[in-house]
Amino acid sequence: MYKVSGSLSHETANQVAAAGLAAITAGQLQFDLSELAKIDSSAVAVMIEWQRQASRLGKQLAFQAAPASLISLIDLYGLKEQFNIISPERH
């Protein structure tokens, strides 16, 4: 599982996108977003690019533990059906 942490915003989007693309190319298909501390709309754009790369490889990504703010942006843009977002289990 590939863990994305820290900031995924305009300032870091290119670097984070490149690291995620490398992870996908290496076979990682599950992305843990639980440690994202700062996001903006660039996060959605990066996720779309990751999804495109996975699709080119005939794969589907799974995003786990996405922060509520990211889920809200995805909903706002009407992209909920585009992503396989797995919510953390509640006990």
N, C-alpha and C positions, 0 to 999 in steps of 0.2 A: 504494500500500500504506500502511495506517495503522499507525504504530509506537506501541506502548504501552511506556512505560518507567517506571522508578522503582518505586513501591509500588502494589500493587493489593490493599489490605487494608481492614479495617473503617473505618479512618480516612479513606481516600481513595476508597472505593467509589462514592459518589454522584457525585463530580466526574469520575472516570474513566469511569463508566457514561455520564454525560451527553455527554462528549466523544466516546466511541465511537458513541453513538446519532446524534450530529450527523454523524460521519464516514459512517455507513451511509446516512443520509438524503441525503448528498452523493454517494453512489455508491461509496464504498469498501467492498469485500467481502473484502479480504485484510488480515488483522491480523498484524503481526510482533510476537511476544511475546519476542523474544530479549533485550531489555534490561530485563525485569522483574527487579527485585532483591529485592523483598519481596512475598510473597503469603500469603494465608490463605484460608479457605473462602469469603470474600466474593468472591474472584476467580471462582469457579465460578458464583456467583449473577449476577455481572455478565455473564459470558459467556452464560449462559442468557437474560438480558434482551436482549443484543445479537442472539442467535440468533432470539428471538421477533420483534424488530423486522425483521430480514432476512426472516423467513418472511411477515410481514404484507405485505412488499413483493414477495413471490414470489421471493426471492433466497436463496442459500446462502452462508454465510460460510466462509472458510478461515483457519485459525489456523496460523501458521508459527513454528517454533522455540520451542515452549512449554517452559518450564523443567521439569526432571524432577519437582520438587516439585508443580507444577501438574498434570502428568500423573498423579501418584500420587493427588492429591485427586479428579480426575475418575474414575479407576479405583475408588477407595474408594466413591464415590457411585453407581457403576454407570452412569455417563453417557458412557462411551467412544463409544458408537454415536451419541450426540447431536451430536457435534462432528466437523467435518472438520479433523483436526489433521495437518499436514504436517511430517514430521520433516526436519531438515536433511540434505542429502546428505553422505555420508561418502566421502572419497577415500582 
